[in-house]
Amino acid sequence: MERVLVVDDDPDMQRMLSDELTSDYGPVWTAGDGEEALALLRSLAPDVILLDLVMPGMDGFAFLERLRRNPRFAHTPVVVVSSEDL
């Protein structure tokens, strides 16, 4: 089973992704911003992270920069999921 972390400030998006992924992959954790996600990473090691880039507080860009500086998560796959036009 894959462990998935969804980092998105939209509760509806969190719920939709969690519902879709749980049946196929197993445990799904959610965080509302980058700071919350980093706190979760102290106690879990996801196999993949689904990341929104545009969030209040610590956005996805800052989160990704901090994630990559941590040797434990430097190679964890990250999939960007954003409804924003970039």
N, C-alpha and C positions, 0 to 999 in steps of 0.2 A: 504494500500500500504506500502511496505517495502522501507526504504531508505537505499541505498547501497553506501559505499565508497570503491573504488578500488584504492589501493596503489601499483603502479608498475611503474618502470622507462621506460618500453617499450611502446611507443605510440601505436604500433599495438595491443599489448595485452590490453591496456586500451580501445581502440576502439572496439575490438572484445567483451570484457566482457561487456562494456557499451551497445553495440548493442543487445547482447543476453539478458541482464537483464532488460533493460528499458521497453520492451514490457510486461514482466511478473511481474515486481516488482515495477515499477515507477521510481522515481528520482534516478539517479546514478551520483555521484560526483567522480572525479579522482584527484589523486595526484601523482607526479613523484618521491617522496621520503618521508621519515618519517617526516622531518621538515615541508614540505608542508602539509602533512596530519594533523599534530598537529595544524598547523595554521587554517586549515579548521574546525577542531573540536571546535574551539572557537565559531563558529557561527552555527554549525549544530550538530545534534545528530543522527548518522546512526543507523539503526537497526542491520546491519551486516557489517563487514569489510572484504574485500578480499585483502590479503596481500602477496606481493612478499617479500621474505626474503633477496635476494641478490640485493642490489641497491647501487649506489654511494651516498655519503653524509651519511645521517642517514639511516642505513639499517633496514630491518624488525625486526630484533632481538631487536635493541635499541628502535625502535618505540613501539614494543609490551611491553617492560619493562616500558617505560614511560606511555603508555596507561593504564596498569594495576595499576599503582600507583595513577591514578586519580579516585577517588570514583565514579565520574559521568560515567566513561566508564569501570570500573573494571569488569563488567559482560557482556559487549558487545561481542557477538559472533565474532570470527575471524576465517576465513578460509584461510589457506595458499595455495597460487597458485604460484608455482615456476617451472621454466623449468630447474633449476640447480639440479644436483645430490647431495644429502646431505648425 
